[in-house]
Amino acid sequence: MINDDAYVFSLEDVNVPAGYTITLLDNKANKIINLKSGEVTLALSSSDQERFTLRVSSVGEALSFDDQSERLKVYMSEDQLNIEAASIKGEAFLTVFDFGGRIFTRSNISFDENGRARINASFLKSGVYILKIQQGTNTQTTKIIVNN
């Protein structure tokens, strides 16, 4: 059980191999926190038991949860964002946010029997975003680059 308190995270004393990064994914605030950038202070409560995910990835690798074969494939076609996720069928929840944690959309999305879905992405300007799909306990996230 987590007590209501503030916790400080720092990687200064951890030997992180060159070419790797460690991030803390805040599932409640939809933020990605790079732990190599210094101290991070978090105020936690007992309701935050499943709030964070710790990820170790190679620099430049798109954030992806689960096995490589489960990775999301995302591409733009005009103003449509086409998403392929072999392990997702039916209804799921989509969040698109930037690296600063600002949310651009949160909505339900429907995947067909082949794991494909489409959304109108006309609201996305040129930039780099994080796309997160949640279905039950399955969460998949990837980086997308939009060039308008």
Buried (B, 14 or more C-beta within 10 A) or exposed (E): EEEEEEEEBEBEEEEEEEEEBBBBBBBEEBBBBEBBEEEBEBEBEEEBEEBBBEBEBEEEEBBBBBEEEBBBEBEBEEEEBBBBBBBBBEEBBBBBBBEEEEEBBEEEBEBEEEBBBBBEBEEBEEEEBBBBBBBEEBBBBBBBEBEE
